[in-house]
Amino acid sequence: MSHEIRTPMNAIIGFTKVLLRTDISDKNKEYVQAIKTSSDTLIVLIDDILDLAKVDAGKMIFEHKSFKLVQSINSLLQLFEVNIQEKDLKFNKVFDENIPELLIGDSTRLNQIILNLMSNAVKFTHTGGITVTVRMLHEDKKKVTLSFEFADTGIGISENNIKTVFKSFEQAKSSTSGIYGGTGLGLAIVKELVERQSGTISVKSKINKGTTFNFTLDFQKGKTKAEPETLIDKFDNKIHNIKVLVAEDFALNQLLIKTLLEDFKFDCDIADNGQIAIEKLQSNSYDIILMDLQMPVMDGFAATKHIRNNLKLNIPIIAITADVTTVDTSKCGAIGMNDYIAKPIDEQLLYKKIVSLLKLEDDEVE
């Protein structure tokens, strides 16, 4: 299930990155950036839904990367503007001017929290409006504590039911899911995401008056420039004549990987499954193989075994998988794969892995 869902998501995220590198208008770039932000958040949500036990066990991993907080939130909130206008609601955004431009934390997890809270505010509000407020509660030399508040004038939650809103698969009223849809999982994940980062979350509400969710999180101050959201055209370097064999059955991912490799100035050959990859290796020479693990006819594991044991080739092989589990990664190494990369593919990471396995000099990839 993870593979089936993450594979098309890989194509969506990958092509939005490719599109952002093309010559498009500023307005269209905003729309594409909104798609990318939503896709990045969705892929994290998919992971949590597919493995809720990870949430319950507290095994989530949080990144610490530099990002522009206000810019990131504004990009995400833009996704709701159409629905807000259709419902004729007022929408206010208030950002504390003292918030540093660059902060260090997990922007994707923050977006996931905001996506859930904002979705609920829009869903359950029919008249009045929604106000999003981000304030700085505390600041020192190394970090800041921020307060995020989402206030709506929606249907509200009764005092008796407010204790259940953060429980998995529960909503304030049993009839709520029938009227508005949803599983009740969103707020449970929000609570876990906030508390696993040593934050706090609370809710106040009155029936037919509205609801206010508030959470606080600490962020380190950013000392360096924010990491670029898109891939910079920096692959026109000295590396030439690199030929890559790509074993991948999903047509959109074939096109995506081919596009990325062309950006790297690499040549590539596509094989629809492991058996075709083996046939191509018998008549052609390649520098490296990108091997999808799940394919029809012959999967990546069987193909790699044949390449190592029967063809006796030591060509570097990078596994491409939509389900990076301990079992898969250990199995990859056991059968002779040199490395792996997860879907959705991070093109800069892919480039670095190829360069590393081919033992190319650092000055060639500046």
Buried (B, 14 or more C-beta within 10 A) or exposed (E): EBBEBBBBBBBBBBBBBBBBBEEEEEEEBBBBBBBBBBBBBBBBBBBBBBBBEBBEEEEBEEEEEBBBBBBBBBBBBBBBEEEBEEBEBEBEEEBBEEBBEBBBBBBBBBBBBBBBBBBBBBBBBEEBBBBBBBBBEEBEEEBBBBBBBBBBBBBBBEEEBBEBBBEBEBBBBEEBBEEEEBEBBBBBBBBBBBBBBEBEBEBEBEEEEBBBBBBBBBBBBBEEEBEEBBBEEEBEBEBEEBBBBBBBBBEBBBBBBBBBBEBBBBBBBBBBBBBBBBEBBEEEEBBBBBBBBBBEEBBBBBBBBBBBEEEEBEBBBBBBBBBBEEEBBEBBEEBBBBBBBBBBBBBBEBBEBBBEBEEBEEEEBE
